[in-house]
Amino acid sequence: MSTEGSSAKVRGGMLLAKALSEKQIEMVYTLSGGFINTVLEGLMEYEIPVVNLPHEQVAGNMADAWSRLNRKAVVCLCGPEGFANVVPAMAEAYFQRSPVIFITSASTLKRDGRGGFKEIDHNRVAEPITKSTISVTAGERIAEAVDKAYDLAVNGNPGPVHISIPVDLLYSSYEPNDQEGERAFKLSRREVHRPSPNPGDMRQLEGIMRNAKKPVIVVGNGAWWSGAESQLESTASQLGIPVYNAPYHHKVLDIGSEVSLGIVDIHLNPPSETALAEADVILVIGCPLDNLLNFGNPPLFPEDATLICVNGSTEELADNHVADVRILGDPGAVLTALGDMATAEQLNIGSDWIEANRQRRKEWADGMHKMLEEDGDGPLHPLKISREIMKSLNEDDYLVIDGGDTHFWAEIAVNMAAAEGKRLRGVLHPGPLSILGVGVPFSVTAKMNSPESRVILLSGDGAFLAGGLSIESAFANDVPITVVVDNNRGFGSIKQQQMRLFKNGQSFKTDFRDIPFDKMVVGLGGYGETVEVIEDLSPAMERAFASGLPSCINVKSKSVISPLIVGLTDRRVRASIE
């Protein structure tokens, strides 16, 4: 830029943009506002791509999705008036470990604590849903804050970091190279720290695997952020070990991988329960032993199985205290070392164990097909909708899922299709918090990131009501996504729970009117259709793809309780929420 190498003073917003440029930040998502105008000027000067969105939560969700897809740090920028809006996206990123750097402009430092214009304590709100929150108290320390935030976001357990910069610092002027009280340091991007496993731990793991007859690998976000999928697939294939993905975590392997056998969920993927029950060694890689994995306890993890946890950070490993063996090491490094040992020592479980698990999944999938064949006429079963979508997708396509029961039935459909060898470029869905309304931002990001891929969002009607208007971002950025709304006219999962929980067997305040979602999208300038019979769904999707426009297929469905909600309801009737 023009002031580079000169002594002309620059505003704090320009210093921030310069720091982001030196960190090689590739994308910034924002909602333009007066409190961040100096930053936007800097981003323009340093030619950092910016996507402007109609809502801060949309900006945060799109940053989260970009980070998941590219496994890099990204920035979400918003002003003080939008901070409250970005909080749900911050929480979603936190539980999915996305290294999003949330930068918020705060009320003036000069009037801090006195009820300044749009004043809210950003740090106290952000603290529990970020890895760290950083307050900038001097303009000369903006670069230092960016340097620290970047390193915290991408190292150890990756995750979001928050920087709060008062607006008066962003508008004040400074010498372009001042770094308050510091010797000069470079802001260039540093390599991510990837801890190597202790050799003694690996020898112990080798000894355990040498005697294993029925080992299982459970894998999660830590392996994804490590970029360990190739090591995972080759090692599991070499040893003959079935791999199961932790529920709600990013799917580490392609769903059609020959060693991947779906998610660990006793309701949505019952064969996973049987595999763990029979396992003698369970290797959990890149996951906390939290409620999604029954905290590592029986009956999901049997007492007589050796439980081994591999984590790339001490903070996650420390929570996995029930494991018999804990290994601190980058998942990719541990899997590579295990594969090398297996080659050298000729370790191999054989094919019988993994084939038995594949056969169990096939039999389960056949049973689900039979159930659908026996389903009567009338509004469509949600699983039929998911199944039809899976048939229409190709290996270069993305599936995005959003909703409650819609998500649960979709997971079943994904696993059924995977049993038939279906492959996809990727699957995106909400994380453990199950925040509704993320589907459209995730879909738009996937399409912008991979323009050559088709992107289908399968959304519940409740989820689309929560975030559907964000489809304007698809129009604004000329991004032709296709939304299929599973429209059962209400909060289906809540309704089904109430009907089993309430003494009168009825539901209360869970129904919607029959909303013509397709007409809403057509009104915005897109393509839309209503579908009431399953034979019409695939042709409708093809017409939507061919239109080259953001599209909505409004599918009339019925509310059907998913196996997961059946299990949850049974526990809640017994007054247990876990």
PyMOL commands that set and color helices and strands:
alter all, ss='L'
color gray80, all
select helices_A, chain A and resi 12-22+34-45+56-70+80-95+122-129+139-154+167-171+199-211+221-226+229-239+270-278+291-296+314-319+331-345+352-373+382-392+405-419+439-449+461-476+492-501+517-524+534-547+563-573
alter helices_A, ss='H'
color red, helices_A
select strands_A, chain A and resi 10-11+28-30+50-52+74-78+100-106+132-135+161-166+173-174+215-219+243-245+260-263+281-285+306-311+325-328+398-402+426-428+455-460+482-487+527-531+551-556
alter strands_A, ss='S'
color yellow, strands_A
deselect
rebuild
show_as cartoon
